[in-house]
Amino acid sequence: MSFNYLFYPFALSLIFCLVLARLAPWLALMDRPDARKQHGRAVPVVGGIAIMAAYILALKLRGIGGNLYEAMLPVGLVLIVGVIDDARPVSARAKLAAQCIAAWLLLRATGFSLGEVPIPGVEGGLPLGALDTAVTMFVIVGVVNALNLSDGADGLAGGHVLIALAVFLFAARAAGRDTEVLLIAGLMSCVMGFLTVNARHPMLARAHVFMGDAGALALGTLLCWFAIHLSREPHQAMPPVLLLYAVALPLLDMATVSVRRLLQGASPMRPDRTHLHHILCLKGLSVELSVPLLWAFNGLVAAGGLTLWRMGASQGVLLLVWLCILVGKMLWMRVWEEVESVSSESADERREA
């Protein structure tokens, strides 16, 4: 893989981000602060468009395509819906409907579905039968939503995408899938170009552009396509369950928040500021510290999943370990909330005294 192949997607993505940021006010693609969004100023939400445009152009210039055409329609659909939502908010139900349609289109194009739920010690797992398409769509929509919900701090969602792509790159290289290696590396380069003007670093105090729903939904769908493409028989490069490790932290956080909302009698789709990146910031951690910390945790879980897989762990074991991590995170959040509640009550009593 040549340096030029990696440089061109990076450069194109960065250039598109900067150009589209200048055009964003005229395109009505500006994210303005409100009660939930506290970034202090209006920021262009053109990162997703820039990434996808740079990726397509870079692949065309290099003549690399593979089976990427399978993802064009579903990715294009959620990208358009995301752009509309970034310009003028779309209802959560409408976005969910678009994601379901995109998931169905992705399965129809690839001919893929999860045939069973892996269970440790049970050969063949639990057959899904007629529910295979519905369950697979549920997983895809869950991954796409989880990535979208993680886009709440400068650089966070982009970093999660890089970690997921790194997992897929490792699997593709191990299986000798050269075309997929190029496709994945090209997208990683585009995301890094975006992060140059999105993630905070010594030369960037605050994000210059945001990914927006367009980017989160499109990239989430594209990640699912890579997972499907690498998981299909007869030349399977990785087990499907590895997708859960590739986007571990967004999924774990979404599951925890959704369960908490349901227990409170609220809709799991209700927006709030109870995600992990919000909590860390409320506890006094800066974005510059909390985002790399969350990247590190996500990378650690992803590396753990890869290690278990390479050591020969079955899909059932991989799923069980992931579920144990989920339960552990929920219990930790519950204990933390109780401690915070006790601390708050003690502080109130001291003030009253």
C-alpha positions in Angstrom: 0.0 0.0 0.0 1.6 3.2 -1.2 1.9 6.5 0.7 0.0 8.2 -2.1 -3.0 6.0 -1.7 -3.3 7.0 1.9 -2.4 10.6 1.4 -5.0 11.5 -1.3 -8.1 10.4 0.7 -6.8 12.3 3.7 -6.0 15.5 1.7 -9.4 15.3 -0.2 -11.3 14.9 3.0 -9.5 17.8 4.7 -10.0 20.1 1.6 -13.7 19.2 1.3 -14.2 19.9 5.0 -12.6 23.3 4.7 -14.4 24.3 1.5 -17.8 23.0 2.6 -17.4 24.8 6.0 -17.3 28.1 4.1 -20.4 27.2 2.2 -22.3 25.8 5.2 -24.2 29.0 6.1 -25.6 29.2 2.6 -26.5 25.5 2.7 -28.2 25.9 6.1 -25.9 23.3 7.4 -25.0 24.9 10.7 -25.3 23.3 14.1 -26.5 26.0 16.6 -26.2 25.7 20.4 -29.4 25.0 22.4 -30.3 23.6 25.8 -28.9 20.2 24.9 -26.1 21.3 22.6 -23.7 23.4 24.5 -20.8 24.0 22.1 -21.1 27.8 22.4 -21.3 28.8 18.7 -22.7 27.7 15.4 -20.5 25.1 13.8 -20.8 23.7 10.2 -22.1 20.2 10.0 -20.5 19.1 6.7 -18.0 16.5 7.9 -20.0 13.5 6.8 -20.6 14.9 3.4 -16.9 15.7 3.0 -15.8 12.2 4.2 -18.1 10.4 1.8 -17.3 12.7 -1.2 -13.6 12.3 -0.6 -13.9 8.6 -0.2 -15.9 8.1 -3.5 -13.5 10.4 -5.4 -10.4 8.7 -4.0 -11.7 5.3 -5.0 -12.6 6.5 -8.5 -9.2 8.0 -9.0 -7.5 4.8 -7.9 -9.9 2.5 -9.7 -10.9 0.5 -6.6 -14.4 -0.7 -6.1 -14.8 -4.2 -5.0 -18.4 -5.0 -4.0 -18.9 -1.5 -2.6 -21.8 -1.0 -5.0 -23.8 -3.1 -2.6 -23.7 -0.3 0.0 -24.3 2.6 -2.4 -28.1 2.7 -2.1 -28.5 2.2 1.7 -25.6 4.5 2.5 -26.9 7.1 0.0 -30.4 7.0 1.6 -29.3 7.6 5.2 -26.8 10.2 3.9 -29.6 12.2 2.3 -31.9 11.8 5.3 -29.0 12.9 7.5 -28.3 16.0 5.4 -32.0 17.0 5.6 -31.9 16.5 9.4 -28.8 18.6 9.7 -30.4 21.4 7.8 -33.9 21.1 9.4 -34.5 18.5 12.2 -36.4 15.4 11.1 -38.4 13.4 13.7 -36.8 10.5 15.4 -39.4 8.1 14.0 -38.7 9.3 10.4 -35.0 8.8 10.9 -35.6 5.3 12.4 -37.8 4.4 9.5 -35.1 5.5 7.0 -32.5 3.4 8.9 -34.8 0.3 8.8 -35.3 0.7 5.1 -31.5 1.2 4.6 -30.8 -2.0 6.7 -33.3 -3.9 4.6 -31.7 -2.7 1.4 -28.3 -3.6 2.7 -29.4 -7.2 3.5 -31.2 -7.5 0.1 -28.1 -6.3 -1.8 -25.7 -8.6 0.1 -28.0 -11.6 0.6 -26.8 -11.8 4.2 -28.7 -12.5 7.4 -27.8 -13.9 10.8 -28.9 -17.5 10.9 -28.6 -18.1 14.6 -27.7 -16.6 17.9 -24.4 -18.1 19.1 -24.5 -19.9 22.5 -21.4 -21.2 24.3 -21.2 -25.0 24.1 -24.2 -25.3 21.7 -23.2 -26.3 18.2 -25.0 -24.2 15.6 -26.4 -21.9 18.3 -30.0 -20.9 18.6 -31.6 -20.9 15.1 -33.5 -17.7 14.2 -35.6 -19.2 11.5 -38.1 -16.7 10.1 -36.7 -14.0 12.4 -33.3 -13.9 10.8 -33.9 -10.8 8.7 -35.7 -8.9 11.5 -32.9 -9.7 14.0 -30.2 -8.7 11.5 -31.9 -5.5 10.7 -32.2 -4.8 14.5 -28.4 -5.2 14.9 -27.7 -2.9 11.9 -30.1 -0.2 13.1 -28.6 -0.5 16.6 -25.1 0.0 15.4 -26.0 3.0 13.2 -28.0 4.6 16.1 -25.2 3.9 18.6 -22.6 5.6 16.4 -25.0 8.6 15.9 -25.6 8.9 19.6 -21.9 8.9 20.3 -21.4 12.0 18.2 -21.6 14.3 21.2 -18.1 15.5 21.8 -15.4 16.8 19.5 -13.7 13.9 17.7 -15.5 11.1 19.7 -17.6 9.5 16.9 -14.8 9.8 14.4 -12.4 8.1 16.7 -14.9 5.3 17.3 -15.2 4.8 13.5 -11.4 4.6 13.2 -11.2 1.9 15.9 -14.0 -0.1 14.2 -12.2 0.2 10.8 -8.9 -0.9 12.5 -10.6 -4.1 13.6 -11.9 -4.8 10.1 -8.5 -3.9 8.7 -6.8 -6.5 11.0 -9.3 -9.2 10.0 -9.0 -8.4 6.2 -5.2 -8.4 6.3 -5.2 -11.7 8.3 -7.4 -13.3 5.6 -5.4 -11.9 2.7 -8.4 -9.8 1.4 -6.3 -7.2 -0.4 -9.2 -5.3 -2.0 -11.0 -4.9 1.3 -7.7 -3.8 2.9 -7.5 -0.9 0.4 -11.2 0.0 0.8 -10.9 0.1 4.6 -7.5 1.9 4.6 -8.9 4.5 2.2 -11.9 5.2 4.5 -9.6 5.4 7.5 -7.6 8.0 5.7 -10.7 10.1 4.9 -11.8 9.9 8.6 -8.4 11.1 9.7 -8.6 14.0 7.4 -11.9 15.0 9.0 -10.6 14.5 12.5 -7.8 17.0 11.7 -10.5 19.7 11.9 -12.9 18.0 14.3 -10.9 16.4 17.2 -9.2 18.8 19.6 -5.4 18.9 19.4 -2.7 21.5 20.1 -3.5 23.3 16.9 -7.3 23.2 17.3 -9.0 24.4 20.5 -12.5 23.5 19.3 -14.0 21.6 16.4 -14.0 23.5 13.1 -16.6 21.2 11.6 -19.0 18.5 12.9 -19.7 15.2 11.4 -23.5 15.7 11.6 -26.2 13.0 11.3 -25.3 12.7 7.7 -21.8 11.4 8.5 -22.8 9.3 11.5 -25.6 7.5 9.8 -23.7 7.0 6.5 -20.5 5.8 8.3 -22.5 3.5 10.6 -24.2 1.9 7.6 -20.9 1.5 5.8 -19.3 -0.1 8.9 -22.2 -2.6 8.9 -21.5 -3.4 5.2 -17.8 -4.0 5.9 -18.8 -6.4 8.8 -21.2 -8.2 6.5 -18.8 -8.4 3.6 -16.0 -9.8 5.8 -18.4 -12.2 7.6 -20.0 -13.8 4.5 -19.3 -17.4 3.6 -17.5 -19.1 1.9 -14.5 -16.8 2.4 -15.3 -15.6 5.9 -12.6 -13.3 7.2 -14.1 -12.7 10.7 -17.1 -13.8 12.7 -20.2 -11.5 12.7 -20.1 -11.1 16.5 -16.8 -9.2 16.1 -18.9 -6.2 15.0 -20.1 -5.8 18.6 -16.5 -5.4 19.7 -15.6 -3.1 16.8 -18.2 -0.5 18.0 -18.2 -1.7 21.6 -18.4 1.6 23.6 -21.2 3.3 21.5 -23.3 0.1 21.7 -22.7 -0.3 25.5 -23.5 3.3 26.1 -26.6 3.3 24.0 -27.9 0.1 25.7 -27.2 1.5 29.2 -29.0 4.8 28.5 -31.9 3.1 26.8 -32.5 0.8 29.7 -32.3 3.7 32.2 -34.9 5.7 30.2 -37.2 2.7 30.0 -37.0 2.1 33.7 -37.8 5.8 34.2 -40.9 5.4 32.0 -39.4 7.5 29.2 -38.9 6.8 25.5 -35.5 5.3 24.7 -35.3 7.7 21.7 -35.7 10.8 24.0 -32.6 13.0 23.7 -30.8 14.0 26.9 -27.4 14.5 28.4 -26.9 11.2 30.2 -24.5 9.6 27.8 -21.0 8.6 29.1 -19.3 11.6 27.4 -21.8 14.0 28.9 -21.3 12.5 32.4 -17.5 12.7 32.2 -17.8 16.4 31.2 -20.3 17.1 34.0 -17.8 15.5 36.4 -15.2 18.1 35.4 -13.2 16.2 32.8 -12.3 18.3 29.8 -13.2 17.2 26.3 -9.4 17.0 25.6 -9.1 14.3 28.3 -12.5 12.6 28.3 -12.5 11.8 24.5 -9.1 10.1 24.4 -10.2 8.2 27.6 -13.3 6.9 25.8 -11.3 6.1 22.7 -8.9 4.1 24.9 -11.7 2.1 26.5 -13.3 1.3 23.2 -9.9 0.3 21.7 -9.2 -1.9 24.8 -12.5 -3.8 24.4 -12.0 -4.1 20.6 -8.5 -5.4 21.1 -9.8 -7.9 23.7 -12.3 -9.2 21.2 -9.7 -9.6 18.5 -7.4 -11.4 21.0 -10.1 -13.8 22.1 -11.0 -14.5 18.4 -7.4 -15.2 17.4 -7.0 -17.5 20.4 -9.8 -19.6 19.1 -12.8 -18.4 21.1 -16.1 -19.4 19.6 -18.8 -16.9 18.6 -20.8 -18.0 21.6 -18.0 -17.2 24.0 -17.3 -13.9 22.3 -21.0 -12.9 22.6 -21.1 -14.0 26.3 -18.0 -12.0 27.2 -19.5 -8.9 25.4 -22.8 -9.3 27.3 -20.8 -9.6 30.6 -19.1 -6.3 29.8 -22.5 -4.8 29.2 -23.9 -6.0 32.5 -20.7 -4.8 34.3 -21.1 -1.4 32.8 -24.8 -1.2 33.8 -24.0 -2.3 37.3 -21.1 0.2 37.5 -23.4 3.0 36.3 -26.1 2.0 38.9 -23.6 2.1 41.7 -22.2 5.4 40.5 -25.6 6.9 40.4 -26.4 5.8 43.9 -23.1 7.2 45.2 -23.8 10.5 43.4 -27.3 10.6 44.9 -25.9 10.0 48.5 -23.2 12.6 48.0 -25.8 15.1 46.7 -28.1 14.5 49.6 -25.2 14.9 52.1 -24.2 18.2 50.4 -27.8 19.5 50.7 -27.9 18.5 54.4 -24.6 20.4 55.0 -25.9 23.5 53.3 -29.2 23.4 55.3 -27.2 23.0 58.6 
